[in-house]
């Protein structure tokens, strides 16, 4: 069950960020949520029969050559044939292909690729038909999962990831993460890796390998080589399509890549997942073993830790921001469009330009979070509130880049246009996360939809706060459906939501039930001014 866990996380080691990870294992799917300072920033859902995931290596067969695209369609067993472009074959494709042919012929029981003479690199400007033929076997790795009507995208540049390094068979380059700033450290790592890496292997040194000693890196390198050599046992006499190397346990992959000092809690509701996480922590960060916890409560784990409520308030078409502003997120065939709205709660002590800039900055921070949370990719068009000063436009661009700095996906942010439109391109390797936050309306027998009921009391409270602070109303009548009235007044005299709101906002609230109201309909009325309706929700 744990084998299907997968999660992408922002790797942020700032001391002021406290990270919590919650794993909800169900019979049909696994949900993983990451919170930074109690705020949901990443959510991933995987079915328990997840196939064709990024990183999986398959033995495929060429099904169709497309000269016009300079690409081929490969059968790897997925519903849609996978796509392999000529540029994704990799310079060392001929060496990889020679290795594969030797294995499939079963002429040798053991093959050390370090002893296989390297073949010449393929021509960068060559044609796919010069290299591949229909019916040919090919070893491929999934680079991008199937999205919408498109099948998976493949590469022949196989890579096997470890915590500190990434092994690349038939690629002789040694490279070091650009995030390692020290030239001396980069030089040390290159020389170290060169001294321990066999021929016909390339290595990418990850950021976390900084200052690591040769013994630790050599041990990991040998582990990755052993994993690659499992091909020797699987491929001979194999038929295509066949999964030959699956990405490691998704929980292990996540912790391997992203565990950092900011984590202070990892909680799972499944015993198998809990034990797997614990064993990984023992191996890579034994000093953090105390943060792994097993949840046994009767309440669903996401409800208990407040994750479900955040999901309901975050994944809707309309996303509320502080100070009354909100986003509208729309999906089209070609792009995602995000509209920024100020709402009706401008700061009256600031001019229009300052108000617009302030709302735009708040919106930019939430948009950066939404892109990671929903895993939105491709082209994103943002319609910010109009600002005119060039300094504000430049500052907003810098703020957006700052908010997106921790995003693991590749992205590019373009400056604001004349009409305050911003374009962002973001790498897309998986289908976006879509969660319906609407519920069937019981009063219309499912013919319509209403906002998630879990958010109704928060909405009522926010509007009472607005009425009290903005209109200085201290004597309020709240008219609503009898069910809602009963819920707001339930409990002891001083423990009901009504009593808490009265104390919190220093006002008097009378709740009147009306059976003619819909379940989420309510009116807020000022008793002192001829019962004038201040806020109306139908």
N, C-alpha and C positions, 0 to 999 in steps of 0.2 A: 504493500500500500504506500509506504514511504517513497518507493521508487519513482513516484510520479510527482513528487513535490518540486515545485520550481518557483524561483523568486528572483526578481531583479530589484536591486536596492541602491539608493544613492550612498556612495561611500564618503561619508562626511565625518571627519575625526575631530571637529571642533569641540572644545571642552564643554561648551554650553549646551550641546545637544545630547539629550538622553534618548536612546533608541530602545524600543520594545517590539518584539516580534511575537505574533500570535498565529498558531497553526490550528485550523479547524478541519479535522479529518471526518468526512462523511462517507456514506456507502457509495455515493455516485461521484463525488468530487472532493477536491481538497482546496481550501481557501487559505491564503497566507496574507497577513496584513502587517505592515510595518508602520509604527508610529514614531514620530519625532516630537519629543516634548508633548506627548498625549495627542498629537494631531496626526491623522491618517495621511501618509504620503505615498504609500505604495500598496497596491492590492493585486493579487494574482489568483486566478482560478484555473485549475487543471482537472480534467476528468480522469477517472482511474484507469482509462484505457488510452492514455495519451500516446500518440504515435507521430513519427515524422517531426521530431522536435529539433530545434537548432542544436548543432553539435553532433547529431547522430551520423554515423558513417555507414553507407549502404553499398552493396554490390549491385549495380544497376545495369541495364541493357539499353543501348541506343535504339530508340523507337522511330525517330524521324529526324532527318537533317533539314534545317531551314537556312539555305544559303543567303536568302535576302536579309535575314536577321543575324547571320554569321553565328548561329547557335544551333543547339540540338535539344530535342525533347527526350528525356530519359525515363524509363519505366523503373520506379523503385517500389512499386506496390501501392502508391497513394491513389486516391480517386482521380485526381488530375495529374497527368504526366508532369514531371519536374523539368525545370528549365535550366539549361547549362549554356552560358555564353562562352565564346572562344576566349575572351580575356580572363575568364575564371578558370581556365584549364591550368594556369600556372606555368612558369618557365620550365619547371622540372617534370612536366607531364610525361615526356617520353621515357624518362627513368622510372616513373611510377607505373607506367603502362607495361614496361618490360618486366618489372617486378611482379605485377599482377599476372601476366601471361605465364611466367615460370611457376607461380603458385597454382594456378588453375590447371596447368598441365600435369601437376603432381609428380614431376620428375625428380624433385628434391624434397626430402622431408624437413631439412633445416636450411634456411636462407638467412645469412647475415647481410643486410643491405649495405653495410660498410664495405663489403667485398665485391659488390656489384659495380662494375665500371659505369660512371655517370654518362648518360646520353646527352647529346647537344641540346641546348635550350630551344624551345620552339620559337618560330618567328613571330614577333609581336604584331606584325601586320599580316599574318597568315590567314588562311581560310579554314573554317571548321571542317569542310569536306576533305581537306588534305590530311586531317588528323584522325577523324572519326568516321566510321562506316555503320550503316544500319545493321543491327544484330550484334555489334561489338560489346563485350563486357567492359565496364568502366567503374572504377572505385571513386565514389563521390561523398561529399559531406554536405549536410543541409546548412545553408547560410541564412536562409529566410524561410519561415514557415508559410504554408498555403494561406493566402489572404483573399477573401471574396471569391472571385471566379478564377483566380490564378493559382496554379500549383506551386509547390516549393521551389525555391531557387537554390541551385547547387554550386559548389566549387570543387575543384580537384586538388586544391592546395590544402591538404589534410593538416589539421592542427589538433593536438591533444593537450588540454589545459591542466596545469597543476596550480598549487597555491602561489609558488614563487616564479615559475617559468612555464612557458608554452613550448612544447616540442613540435617541430615541423619536419617530418620525413621528406627526403629528397629536396630539401631547401637548405642551402649551405650558409645562409646569412645568420649572423649573430647580431641582434639588435637589442637596445635597452630602452625602457620606457622614458618618454620625454619628460615625465613628471619628476624624474630624479634630476635635480638641478646641478649637483656637483659633477664637474668634468672629471675630477680625480676618481670619484666613485664609479662613474660610468666606465672609465678606462679600466679600473680594477675588475669590475664585473665582466667586461668583455674578455679580458685576458684569462680570468678564472674559468669562464664558460668554455672558451676555446681549448683550454687545457684538458677538459674532462669530456668534451662532446665527440663522439665517434664520427667518422666520415659519413657523408650523405645525410646528415641531420643538421637542421637549423634550429635555433632557439631564440625566443623572445623573452627577455628578462622583465618581469613585472615590477611595478613600483614597490610592492611589499618586500621584494628581495634586497632592498637597500641595506647595506651593512651586514648581510647574511654571510656566514662562513662557508668555505668550500665543502665541508663534510655534509652539511644540511642540503646544499644545492645538488651535490653529487648523488645523494640518496634519492632525492626526488626525481632527478634525471633518469636514474636506473628504473625507478617505478614506472615512469612514463614510457620508457623504451619497452619494458615488459608488457605493458598494456598494448602497445602497438604490435608487439610480436604475437599477441593472441590471434592475429590474422593467420599466422602459420598453421594454427590448428583448425580454424574455421573455414578458410577459403578453399582449400583443395577439394575438388569435386563438388563445390557448391553450385547451386542453381540460383539464377537471378529471378526476381529481386530478393535480397536477403540483408537483414540488419547484421552488420559484423562488429560494430563498436557502438554501443549506446552511450549517451552522455551519462556520467556517473549519477548516483542518487541525487535528486534535485536539492534536497536539504543539505547534503554534503557539499555539493557544488556551490550553493549559496554561502555557507559558512566558510568554505575554503577560500572563496574569493573576497568576501566582504566583511568578515568579522573584524571589528575594531574596538578600541576602548570605550566607545560611546554606548555600546550595548549594556543594558543593565537588567534585561529580563527577556527570556525566551520561553514561551508557554505553549504547550500542546495539550489537546484533549484526547490524544491517542497514545496508548502505552508503547506501541511499536515505534511510532515517530519519536516519542520522548526518549526511548533508549538509544535510537539511532543518533539523535541530536547530541545526547550526553556523551556517546562514544567519540563523536567527532570533536567535541569541545575538549575532551580529555587528551586527544591526540594533538590538536593544533594550538590550544590555549588552555592548559589545565588550570591556570589561575582563575579562569572565568567559570569553573564548573558550577558554582553556586547560583548562577543566573538561570540555569535550566530548571524549569518547574513543570509538574504534571498537574493539569487541572481536572478535578473530579466533581465539581459542583453540578447541581441539577439544572441550573439555568444554562442555556447555550453560551459557549465561551465568548462569542462575539458580542452577545447582549451584555454579559457580565462585565466585560471590560470597555463597554461603550463604543465598540467598533461598528456594530450594526447601525446605530443611530447616525454615525458619521457617514456611512455608506449611503443611507437614504437621503441625507442632506447634500451629498456631494455629486451624485451621479445623475441628477435630473437635468432637464434641458435648461432650467433656470438655476443658477448657482448664486446664493446670497453672499454679499460681502458685508464687512462692517460699515457702519454709518449709513445703512440703507441702500447702498449701491448694489448692483447685481450684474452677473454675466448671463448672456444667452448663447448657448453653444449649439450650433447646427452642423449637420453632416451632409455634404453633397457627394456626388460621384467623384469629383476631381479634387476636393479640398474640404477642410474643416473651417468654418467661419465662426468667429467669436465676436459678439457685440458687447461693448462696455456701456452700461447705463448708470447714471448717477442716482436714480430714484428721486425721491422728493425731500431728501434730508441734507441739503447743502448747508455748509457752515456759513451763516449769515455775516460773520465777521471777516470773511475773506472775499476778495474779488473773484470774478468768474475764472480768470486764468489760473489763479492759485487753487481754487476749488477743483477745477478740471485736472490739473496736474496731480493733486493729492489723490483724487479718485483713480486716476490712471496708474499711479504707482501701486496702490493697493490692489488694483485689478491685475497688474503685471505679475505681482507675487503669487496671486491665486492661479493665474493662467499657467505659470511655470509648474506649479503643483499639479494642476489638472492634466497637463501634457504627460507627466510621469504617471499619474494615478490611472488615467484612462489608456495610457500607452498610445496616444495619438501620434500618427506619423504622416509623412507626405508633406503637403503644403498646408500651412495654417495661416489664415488671414485674420488679423485682429483689427477691428474698427474701434479705435480709442476715441474718447471724447476730444473734440477739437481743442488744440492748444496752438498758440501762434508764435510764442517766443522761441527762437532757435536754441537758446540755452536750455529751455525746458525739454525740447524735443531730443536734444543730445543727452541730457540727464536721464530721460525715460529709456532711451536705447541702452545706456550703460546699466541702468537698474535691471532691465530685462535680461541682459547678459549675465549680470551678477546673480539673479534669482535662478537662472538656468545652469549655473556653473557646475552644480553637482550631478547633472543629468548624465547617465551612463551612455545614452544613445547619442550618436553624432548629430549635431544640429548647426544651423547657420541662421543668424538673425540679421535682417536687412533694416536699414534706417527707416524712420517714418516718412511717408510720402507727403505731398502737399496737402492731402485731405486726411491726414492723421491715420493712415492705414499702415500696418506693419506686417511684413511677410516673414514667416519662419518656415524653414524646411527642417524636418526631423526624421532621422532614420527610422524605418519601419521594418522590423524583422518578425513580428507576430501580429495576429489580428488584435485590434483594439479591444479593451475590456468594456463590455456593454452590460449595464445592469438596469433593469426596469425599476423605477422608484414610484410608479403609480400603482394604485390599488383599484380593484373593481368596486364601484359605488353600490352599496346595498340598497339604497333608496330608489335606484333605477334598474335594478335587476341585471346589472352588468352592461347596460347599454352605454354608459359613460365612465369616466375616470376622474379621480380626485387626487389631490396631493397626498403623500404618505401621511397616514394618521399619526404616526409616531412623532411628527414634527408640529402637530397642531397646537399643543400647549406652549411650545417655544414661540410660535408665531403670535399667539394671543398675548403672551407676556411682553414680547418685543413691542407690540402695538400699544399696550397699556403704558409701557415705559415712554414711548414716543408721545402719547397723548398727555401724560403727566408733565413731561419735561418741556415739550414744544408748546402746548396750549395751556399749560399751568392749570389743568383740571384736577381737582382733588376729590371730587364726589362723582363716582363713576357708576353707571348701570351697564352691566354686560348681559345682553340678551342672546341666548343660544339654545340649542336643542337640549331636551331633558337629559339625554345620556351624558352630554358634555357637562351640563350643570351638576349632575350627580358626581361625576369624576372630579370636578374642580373643588367640590365641597366635602368630599369624603374624608374620613379620618377624624381625629380629635379636633377640638375647637382651634387649637393653635398650630396644628400640623398639616392642615389642608393647604392645597396650592393657593386658594383664595386668601387665607390668613397670611401665608408667607409673602404674597405679592403686596398685601396691604402694609405689612411692616417694612418690606424692602423699599417701596416707593412712597411711603408716608401718605397714603390716600385711603379713601373709603370705597369699597367695591360691593355692590349689590348684584347678585347674579339671578336673573329671571329666566325661567325655562319657557320655551314656546314650541309646542309640538308641530307647528307649521314650518319651523326652520329645518333646513337640511342638516345632515350630520356635521358638516364643517362650516356651516353658515353662522355668523355672529355679528352683532352690532355693538359698538362701544358708544355710550350716550353720556352727555354732560347733563346731570340732573338739574344743575343750577341755572341753565339757560334754556328754559322751555323744552327740556329733554331733547336738545339738539343732537343729532347723530354726528359724532366726530369721526368715527371710522366704521366702514361698512364692508363686510366680506360675505358675498353671496355664494 
